[in-house]
Amino acid sequence: MLDKDCLQCVARIGWFGVWSSVLLALLQGAVGFTSGSKVCLAIALQSISNIISAGAIIITEKVSNKPTNEEFPYGYGKVEYVAAAFTCLAIAAMTIYLSLIALGQLLAAPGRTMDFAPILVGVFSIIANEVMFQYTLCVGKHSKSPVIMANAFACRADSYAAGVVAVCALGSWLGVERLDAVGALVIVVLIFRVLSRVFLDALRGLLDHSANDRYAGKIEDIALSIDAVRGLRRLRTKHMGRKIWAEMDIVVDAGCTIENGQRIAHAVRDALLAKIDELERVIVRFGPEKPRAKPTDRVSRDFQEEA
């Protein structure tokens, strides 16, 4: 479970991202317009896209915490992946616009920016975005939120992009032609690298991608630590937003009765929920180690306990 401080961070991370991005966009845009630096305007548009990302966090935080109902009996956990995918598409639209600006400047007559202000904006943006990245990444890891993690890596991409702004602004100030356009294209490549990874993660979440690669070993160790559990026949897990759902078949003695099977299944379920915070729902089925031929066999192969 998240402690009180972590819950407060999760609640305010969206607004923190909104206001941080608004201030950066205003500063970068103002300097870009006054100095004529196209790469400075490009990173201002990138900051505007982060406002969309932060807004998505605020919306999903409210929606994903809604209780289950008859219309949505499994809750609203997957809204996290929808928001992450929407964020990627919104940022991609901004990025395409940036690439058009860069290509237009490459085809235009060469020139240079003699203003030193874009260099200072680039350095300031590096520091600000790195602080935002570290804070957002911490919140994303503790809350297990894909949309917050997406926003964190967007901040890291912004930090790299700000470095490009600083270098290109310095080169332009020193007289190197067309560096603004080259820098804008580099920013486009950095953005698309991050977007592709985040979008694929969101797509896997919507398609019930397995979480076995991360949780299978831990779940198996906990289940086998329970007395009378002889093994696991099958384990299936999937992401549901910030939480994990698991379903498994455990092996018990052939002579196990239904009553004992219930007790063992309850013990496995309770141990998993107690030791793995990310688990929200666990289904445990039990079956005999060796099937018995007698029709009076009391072992139930279909019984399940659901948390």
C-alpha positions as CSV (number, residue, x, y, z in Angstrom):
1,M,0.0,0.0,0.0
2,L,1.1,3.6,-0.7
3,D,2.0,5.7,2.3
4,K,0.4,9.1,3.0
5,D,3.2,11.1,1.3
6,C,3.1,8.9,-1.8
7,L,-0.7,9.3,-2.1
8,Q,-0.3,13.1,-1.8
9,C,2.3,13.0,-4.6
10,V,0.0,10.9,-6.8
11,A,-2.8,13.4,-6.2
12,R,-0.8,16.5,-7.1
13,I,1.5,15.2,-9.9
14,G,-0.9,16.1,-12.6
15,W,-1.2,19.7,-11.6
16,F,2.5,19.9,-10.9
17,G,3.1,18.8,-14.5
18,V,0.5,21.3,-15.9
19,W,1.9,24.4,-14.2
20,S,5.5,23.4,-14.8
21,S,4.9,23.0,-18.5
22,V,2.8,26.2,-18.7
23,L,5.7,28.2,-17.2
24,L,8.3,26.6,-19.5
25,A,6.1,27.0,-22.6
26,L,5.6,30.7,-21.9
27,L,9.3,31.3,-21.3
28,Q,10.4,29.3,-24.3
29,G,7.7,30.7,-26.6
30,A,8.5,34.3,-25.6
31,V,12.2,34.0,-26.2
32,G,11.6,32.1,-29.4
33,F,9.3,34.9,-30.8
34,T,11.6,37.8,-29.7
35,S,14.9,36.2,-30.8
36,G,13.6,34.4,-33.9
37,S,15.0,31.1,-32.7
38,K,13.0,28.3,-34.4
39,V,14.4,25.5,-32.2
40,C,13.3,27.5,-29.2
41,L,9.8,27.7,-30.6
42,A,9.9,24.0,-31.3
43,I,10.6,23.1,-27.7
44,A,7.9,25.5,-26.6
45,L,5.4,23.4,-28.7
46,Q,6.8,20.3,-27.0
47,S,6.1,21.9,-23.6
48,I,2.5,22.5,-24.7
49,S,2.2,18.8,-25.5
50,N,3.3,18.1,-22.0
51,I,0.3,20.1,-20.7
52,I,-1.9,17.7,-22.6
53,S,0.0,14.8,-20.9
54,A,-0.4,16.2,-17.4
55,G,-4.1,16.9,-18.1
56,A,-4.5,13.2,-19.0
57,I,-3.0,12.3,-15.6
58,I,-5.6,14.4,-13.8
59,I,-8.5,12.9,-15.7
60,T,-7.3,9.3,-15.3
61,E,-6.7,9.8,-11.6
62,K,-10.3,10.7,-11.1
63,V,-11.7,8.0,-13.4
64,S,-9.6,5.1,-12.4
65,N,-10.5,5.5,-8.8
66,K,-14.2,5.2,-9.4
67,P,-15.8,2.2,-7.8
68,T,-17.0,-0.8,-9.8
69,N,-20.7,-0.9,-10.9
70,E,-23.0,-3.0,-13.0
71,E,-22.0,-1.3,-16.2
72,F,-18.2,-1.7,-15.5
73,P,-18.0,-4.7,-13.1
74,Y,-14.2,-4.9,-13.5
75,G,-13.5,-1.2,-12.8
76,Y,-11.9,1.5,-14.8
77,G,-8.2,0.5,-14.6
78,K,-7.7,0.3,-18.3
79,V,-8.5,4.0,-18.7
80,E,-4.8,4.5,-17.8
81,Y,-3.8,2.8,-21.1
82,V,-6.3,4.7,-23.1
83,A,-5.0,8.0,-21.7
84,A,-1.4,7.0,-22.4
85,A,-2.2,6.2,-26.0
86,F,-4.1,9.4,-26.4
87,T,-1.2,11.3,-24.9
88,C,1.1,9.7,-27.5
89,L,-1.1,10.6,-30.4
90,A,-1.4,14.2,-29.2
91,I,2.4,14.5,-28.8
92,A,2.9,12.9,-32.2
93,A,0.7,15.6,-33.8
94,M,2.8,18.3,-32.2
95,T,6.0,16.4,-33.4
96,I,4.8,16.3,-37.0
97,Y,4.3,20.0,-36.9
98,L,7.8,20.5,-35.5
99,S,9.3,18.5,-38.3
100,L,7.5,20.7,-40.9
101,I,9.0,23.8,-39.2
102,A,12.5,22.3,-39.3
103,L,12.2,21.2,-43.0
104,G,10.9,24.7,-43.9
105,Q,13.9,26.3,-42.2
106,L,16.3,23.9,-43.9
107,L,15.0,25.0,-47.3
108,A,15.0,28.7,-46.4
109,A,17.9,31.1,-46.8
110,P,20.6,30.6,-44.2
111,G,20.8,32.9,-41.3
112,R,21.9,33.1,-37.7
113,T,20.5,34.1,-34.3
114,M,22.6,36.7,-32.6
115,D,20.6,36.6,-29.3
116,F,22.2,34.9,-26.3
117,A,18.8,34.4,-24.6
118,P,17.9,31.1,-26.3
119,I,21.1,29.6,-24.9
120,L,20.0,30.5,-21.4
121,V,16.5,29.1,-22.0
122,G,18.1,25.9,-23.2
123,V,20.2,25.5,-20.0
124,F,17.3,26.4,-17.8
125,S,15.0,24.0,-19.6
126,I,17.5,21.1,-19.1
127,I,17.5,21.7,-15.3
128,A,13.8,22.1,-15.0
129,N,12.9,19.1,-17.1
130,E,15.4,16.9,-15.3
131,V,13.9,17.9,-12.0
132,M,10.4,17.1,-13.4
133,F,11.6,13.8,-14.7
134,Q,13.1,12.6,-11.4
135,Y,10.0,13.6,-9.4
136,T,7.5,12.2,-11.9
137,L,9.5,8.9,-12.3
138,C,9.4,8.4,-8.5
139,V,5.7,8.9,-8.4
140,G,5.1,6.6,-11.4
141,K,7.2,3.8,-9.9
142,H,5.5,3.9,-6.6
143,S,2.0,4.2,-8.0
144,K,2.6,1.7,-10.9
145,S,0.7,4.1,-13.2
146,P,1.5,3.7,-16.9
147,V,0.3,7.2,-17.8
148,I,2.5,8.8,-15.1
149,M,5.4,6.8,-16.3
150,A,4.7,8.0,-19.9
151,N,4.7,11.5,-18.6
152,A,8.0,10.9,-16.8
153,F,9.8,9.7,-19.9
154,A,8.3,12.6,-21.8
155,C,10.1,14.9,-19.4
156,R,13.3,13.0,-19.9
157,A,12.9,13.5,-23.7
158,D,12.3,17.2,-23.0
159,S,15.6,17.3,-21.1
160,Y,17.5,15.9,-24.1
161,A,15.6,18.3,-26.4
162,A,16.6,21.2,-24.2
163,G,20.2,20.2,-24.5
164,V,19.8,20.3,-28.3
165,V,18.3,23.7,-28.0
166,A,21.3,25.0,-25.9
167,V,23.8,23.6,-28.4
168,C,22.0,24.8,-31.5
169,A,21.4,28.2,-30.0
170,L,25.1,28.5,-29.1
171,G,26.1,27.4,-32.6
172,S,23.7,29.9,-34.2
173,W,25.0,32.6,-31.9
174,L,28.6,31.8,-33.1
175,G,27.5,31.9,-36.8
176,V,26.9,28.2,-37.7
177,E,24.1,28.3,-40.3
178,R,20.9,26.3,-40.2
179,L,21.6,24.7,-36.8
180,D,18.1,25.6,-35.6
181,A,16.6,23.4,-38.3
182,V,19.0,20.5,-37.6
183,G,18.3,20.8,-33.8
184,A,14.5,20.7,-34.4
185,L,14.9,17.5,-36.5
186,V,17.0,15.9,-33.7
187,I,14.2,16.8,-31.2
188,V,11.7,15.1,-33.5
189,V,13.7,11.9,-33.5
190,L,14.0,11.9,-29.7
191,I,10.3,12.5,-29.2
192,F,9.4,9.6,-31.6
193,R,11.7,7.2,-29.8
194,V,9.9,7.8,-26.5
195,L,6.5,7.8,-28.1
196,S,7.0,4.5,-29.8
197,R,7.9,2.8,-26.5
198,V,5.1,4.3,-24.5
199,F,2.5,3.6,-27.2
200,L,3.5,0.0,-27.4
201,D,3.3,-0.4,-23.7
202,A,-0.2,1.1,-23.7
203,L,-1.2,-1.2,-26.5
204,R,0.0,-4.2,-24.7
205,G,-2.0,-3.2,-21.6
206,L,-5.2,-2.8,-23.6
207,L,-4.6,-6.3,-25.1
208,D,-4.1,-7.9,-21.6
209,H,-0.4,-8.4,-22.0
210,S,1.0,-11.0,-19.5
211,A,2.9,-9.7,-16.4
212,N,4.5,-13.1,-15.8
213,D,7.9,-11.9,-16.8
214,R,7.9,-9.7,-13.7
215,Y,5.7,-11.5,-11.2
216,A,5.8,-15.2,-12.0
217,G,8.8,-16.1,-9.9
218,K,7.6,-14.2,-6.9
219,I,4.1,-15.6,-7.1
220,E,5.4,-19.1,-7.5
221,D,7.7,-18.8,-4.5
222,I,4.9,-17.5,-2.3
223,A,2.4,-20.1,-3.4
224,L,4.9,-23.0,-2.8
225,S,5.7,-21.7,0.7
226,I,2.1,-22.6,1.8
227,D,1.8,-26.0,3.4
228,A,0.2,-28.8,1.2
229,V,0.9,-26.9,-2.1
230,R,2.8,-29.4,-4.2
231,G,3.2,-27.2,-7.3
232,L,1.6,-24.9,-9.9
233,R,0.1,-26.1,-13.1
234,R,-0.7,-22.8,-14.7
235,L,-0.2,-19.1,-13.9
236,R,-1.8,-16.3,-15.8
237,T,-1.4,-12.6,-15.0
238,K,-2.3,-9.3,-16.6
239,H,-2.1,-5.6,-16.0
240,M,-5.2,-3.7,-15.0
241,G,-3.9,-0.1,-14.9
242,R,-1.8,0.2,-11.9
243,K,-2.8,-3.2,-10.5
244,I,-2.2,-6.9,-11.4
245,W,-4.7,-9.6,-11.7
246,A,-3.6,-13.3,-11.3
247,E,-5.2,-16.6,-12.0
248,M,-3.5,-20.0,-11.1
249,D,-4.0,-23.7,-10.6
250,I,-2.3,-25.2,-7.6
251,V,-1.5,-28.9,-7.1
252,V,-2.6,-30.6,-3.8
253,D,-2.5,-34.1,-2.5
254,A,-4.7,-36.6,-4.3
255,G,-6.6,-37.4,-1.1
256,C,-7.3,-33.7,-0.3
257,T,-10.9,-33.0,0.5
258,I,-12.9,-30.0,-0.7
259,E,-12.8,-28.5,2.8
260,N,-9.0,-28.7,2.9
261,G,-8.7,-27.5,-0.7
262,Q,-10.7,-24.5,0.2
263,R,-8.4,-23.8,3.2
264,I,-5.3,-24.1,1.0
265,A,-6.7,-21.9,-1.8
266,H,-7.6,-19.3,0.8
267,A,-4.1,-19.4,2.3
268,V,-2.4,-19.0,-1.1
269,R,-4.7,-16.1,-2.1
270,D,-4.3,-14.3,1.3
271,A,-0.5,-14.7,1.2
272,L,-0.2,-13.3,-2.3
273,L,-2.4,-10.3,-1.6
274,A,-0.5,-9.6,1.6
275,K,3.0,-9.8,0.1
276,I,2.5,-8.3,-3.4
277,D,1.0,-4.8,-3.1
278,E,0.3,-4.6,-6.9
279,L,-2.0,-7.6,-6.8
280,E,-5.7,-6.5,-6.8
281,R,-7.5,-9.7,-7.7
282,V,-6.4,-13.4,-7.4
283,I,-8.2,-16.5,-8.5
284,V,-6.9,-19.8,-7.1
285,R,-8.1,-23.2,-8.4
286,F,-6.9,-26.5,-6.9
287,G,-6.6,-30.0,-8.3
288,P,-5.1,-33.4,-7.2
289,E,-1.5,-34.3,-7.7
290,K,-2.6,-37.6,-9.2
291,P,-6.2,-38.2,-10.3
292,R,-8.0,-41.1,-8.5
293,A,-10.0,-43.6,-10.4
294,K,-12.8,-44.0,-7.8
295,P,-16.0,-42.2,-8.6
296,T,-16.3,-41.2,-4.9
297,D,-13.2,-39.1,-5.2
298,R,-14.0,-35.9,-3.1
299,V,-11.4,-33.7,-4.8
300,S,-12.9,-30.7,-6.7
301,R,-11.0,-29.7,-9.7
302,D,-13.3,-26.8,-10.5
303,F,-13.5,-25.1,-7.2
304,Q,-12.2,-21.5,-7.2
305,E,-11.6,-18.8,-4.7
306,E,-11.7,-15.2,-5.9
307,A,-10.4,-12.2,-4.0
